[in-house]
Amino acid sequence: MNEKLLLEDGTELEQVFCRPDTLTDVPYHYCPGCGHSVVHNVLMEVVDELDIQDKTIGVAPVGCSVFAYHYMNIDMQEAAHGRASAVATGIKRVLPDKLVFSYQGDGDLAAIGTAETIHTVNRGENILIVFINNGIYGMTGGQMAPTTLPGMVTSTSPYGRDVHMSGYPLKITDLVAQLPGAYFVTRQSVHNPNAVRKLKKAVTKAFEYQMQNKGTCFIEVVSNCPSGWKMTPVETIKYLEEVMFPYYPLGDLKVPKE
Amino acid sequence: MIKGTVKIDAKICKGCELCIIACPQNALGLSSNFNEKGYRYVQLIYDACTGCTNCALVCPEAAITVYRQAKPAKKSQVKSE
């Protein structure tokens, strides 16, 4: 980070931001503007800043982020669909000194892995669960997920989600916030620079709580899916602000009592 | 005004334009050229960068490196010297 740059007029500039060292040099396979990559960057920046690269273990899910282990230069394990939090539980119980996080999407955590997620949090496993909610199954072609908003058009709900047939969007973060095992539950976003700064603070806090053996930390990131939503990345930011955030309000849902 | 600049890795930029809308100085824009992957990449089109790091924070590809002028020493420190 101490690299310097000399401009033509003699002004000396210091490097203030660069690609995190813990990221590998592999370019992301994600679509342009995808929120997954921003969350990867933030996670690895925190790992860099806390200097915990050698003792962090991540669990990758099934979904778009299935190749997360190609990009994060830490120890990683791939889990079966929806079972990332259960795998993370096992790793943490065998290696209690390591910092373990699971990284899951909404089709993984809120659909097929609902039971694993709720029971992991209920047991108060000392892990961090990062939940990326973009309201859609991105990897398989934009099908309706449990978190799809009412009226939202997806490839399996071409006339919009009908709540009489498919039910209401599942606010799983609100659900797990009720459980006594949860220590820190928050909902963040990556739609603008301030949101990214807040997410970074939340991830830092979560890793620090895990070092103190406090309990499950759960971070939901409301994200976008330009390809699945059939919008440009800039349009998805507007859609997030106008449609997603009223249903999934940002903020802390459970904060530790000091 | 504090001066800064950005270096953008054109090879991995996917031209999603999220940095362009995040830039408070409107200093970034799309190039008219394409990179190896066929995306129009982002470049600094206007020399007004203040090194605020907003673009780098929202960049999904982590393609932006930000440089900023060192902050001038505070007046109180100068006096004491």
Interface residues (C-beta under 8 A of the other chain):
Chain A: L5 L7 T11 E12 L13 E14 Q15 V16 F17 C18 R19 P20 L23 P27 Y28 Y30 C31 P32 G33 C34 G35 H36 S37 V38 N41 V190 N192 P193 V196 R197 P226 T232 P233 V234 I237
Chain B: K3 G4 T5 K11 I12 K14 G15 C16 E17 L18 I21 A22 Y39 G51 T53 N54 A56 L57 V58 C59 P60 E61 A62 A63 I64 T65 V66 Y67 R68 Q69 A70
